[in-house]
Amino acid sequence: MLDLAAEHAAYQPELDAAWHQTLREAAFIQGPAVGEFAAALGAHLGQLGQLGSGENPHVVPCANGTDALLLALLSLELPLGTEVIVPAFTYIAPLEVAALLGLRPVLVDVRPDTFNLDPAAVRAALSPRTGAVVAVHLFGQCADLEELTSICRAAGVALIEDNAQALGAAYTFADGRQAAAGTVGEVGTTSFFPSKNLGCLGDGGALFTADPARAERLRQLASHGQSRKYQHQRPGLNSRLDTLQAALLLVKLRHLPAAQARRQAIAARYDAALADVSGVHRPARDPRSSHVFHQYTLVVEVPGGRDALQQRLRQHGITSAVYYPLAMHEQPGYTFLNYKPGNFPVAERLSRQVLSLPVHPALANEQVEHVARIVATA
Ligand SMILES: *Cc1c(COP(=O)(O)O)cnc(C)c1O
């Protein structure tokens, strides 16, 4: 699914230099690269759209994307038992952190075309106990931010954007304002897990916010609740981005636009090659969002089903992946939420029909055509 070695080979000397400089400087925790990377990423997001404020979003680095979600929810200071709306079809992290914090996860079904939160279902799930909505921008395309911001604003509920998969995407609102994915809600989160579009060479994550006071609170929460050394304002975490990872991310951020363009070109090739293949539904494009194709995900309704197609790809030496094989309410560790089969029909169906094809930037055109040919003979 992924060829990180080939991707890194293209700019190996830059990575080597960052690595060696970090070794020489020996400031492995909170070294200068951490702040430099946060500023560079903020500027990158600012260029993608500023919602009229003219300021770059504040970027608060942390240890990984799951911690980012944990810190985001902690920063809202929600009372125990507050309901947090999360998608029924997603990665486990948003559900997991809400449960760990003693909040009440409320699952909501997704749209069959974009795989993202269904705004009508969010509206129906709101209650006087709702404190936050976590919108996951799944596979590289923004959720319906227009509807979700207006729903959350009207209900007085915080919007958290889990942007682990759509870093670099931009969203255009009906009034023409454009915003970078992750900078619209009260807090945005991301992950630099190696396979993400901007991945480091280990674990890493970050939070985004437009509010300087919230940025300061997030910084404290990520550092034992400290305002200054040994002055603890609140209980927090030890959740830092290593200097080494920040130095490597500074290099990789420079190459992100090219990598993103390559992902989009590969997706366009798949789109063209699979246009007339019956039973194979290509990823829907929401015209309001760019799509940075963290995954190129098909919905497969061919004879024999998704698993038969995956098997055939495997026989031809092609790795594909199922993100995700279970809806959230089907996860064995979450039966305490008391949902039943049939509660989230779209999420359940997608978990049995989705198949993600290789879309990493080092993929050659011939490889893309080869994959598409095998899929087309389904
Ligand atoms: C990867 C991912 C996370 C978690 O990130 P980690 O850095 O692995 O903790 C959270 N949410 C989504 C949607 C992800 O894809």
Ligand as a Chemical Component Dictionary entry (heavy atoms), coordinates in Angstrom:
data_LIG
# 
_chem_comp.id                   LIG 
_chem_comp.type                 NON-POLYMER 
_chem_comp.pdbx_formal_charge   0 
_chem_comp.three_letter_code    LIG 
# 
loop_
_chem_comp_atom.comp_id 
_chem_comp_atom.atom_id 
_chem_comp_atom.alt_atom_id 
_chem_comp_atom.type_symbol 
_chem_comp_atom.charge 
_chem_comp_atom.model_Cartn_x 
_chem_comp_atom.model_Cartn_y 
_chem_comp_atom.model_Cartn_z 
_chem_comp_atom.pdbx_ordinal 
LIG C1 C1 C 0 -4.252 8.013 12.160 1  
LIG C2 C2 C 0 -5.508 8.560 12.702 2  
LIG C3 C3 C 0 -5.639 8.952 14.048 3  
LIG C4 C4 C 0 -4.611 8.641 15.102 4  
LIG O1 O1 O 0 -3.351 9.098 14.848 5  
LIG P1 P1 P 0 -2.096 8.447 15.623 6  
LIG O2 O2 O 0 -0.987 9.405 15.324 7  
LIG O3 O3 O 0 -1.874 7.102 15.039 8  
LIG O4 O4 O 0 -2.427 8.394 17.065 9  
LIG C5 C5 C 0 -6.809 9.538 14.444 10 
LIG N1 N1 N 0 -7.824 9.731 13.596 11 
LIG C6 C6 C 0 -7.750 9.361 12.311 12 
LIG C7 C7 C 0 -8.911 9.617 11.413 13 
LIG C8 C8 C 0 -6.600 8.746 11.816 14 
LIG O5 O5 O 0 -6.553 8.368 10.532 15 
# 
loop_
_chem_comp_bond.comp_id 
_chem_comp_bond.atom_id_1 
_chem_comp_bond.atom_id_2 
_chem_comp_bond.value_order 
_chem_comp_bond.pdbx_ordinal 
LIG C1 C2 SING 1  
LIG C2 C3 SING 2  
LIG C2 C8 DOUB 3  
LIG C3 C4 SING 4  
LIG C3 C5 DOUB 5  
LIG C4 O1 SING 6  
LIG O1 P1 SING 7  
LIG P1 O2 DOUB 8  
LIG P1 O3 SING 9  
LIG P1 O4 SING 10 
LIG C5 N1 SING 11 
LIG N1 C6 DOUB 12 
LIG C6 C7 SING 13 
LIG C6 C8 SING 14 
LIG C8 O5 SING 15 
# 
